[in-house]
Amino acid sequence: MPPTSSPQDRVRSAERVAELNAQIRALWSGRGYPAPPLSEAQRAEYHRLLDELDRVGRGDVTTAA
């Protein structure tokens, strides 16, 4: 997070991180152990979520998408 970010930006970022984490968990929940591989569409979604999570963590995204 850049040092010039406001408290409101940090809250929005934290909320977005929580949303992204919940979406990632949802992809894997209920799949059993060991979990079967994700489908191609699920893998694409998983990587999209990880990329967005990385951007939010770096401070590149300050508002929820």
Sequence and secondary structure as in RCSB ss.txt:
>XXXX:A:sequence
MPPTSSPQDRVRSAERVAELNAQIRALWSGRGYPAPPLSEAQRAEYHRLLDELDRVGRGDVTTAA
>XXXX:A:secstr
  TT  HHHHHHHHHHHHHHHHHHHHHHTT  SS     HHHHHHHHHHHHHHHHHHHTS  S  
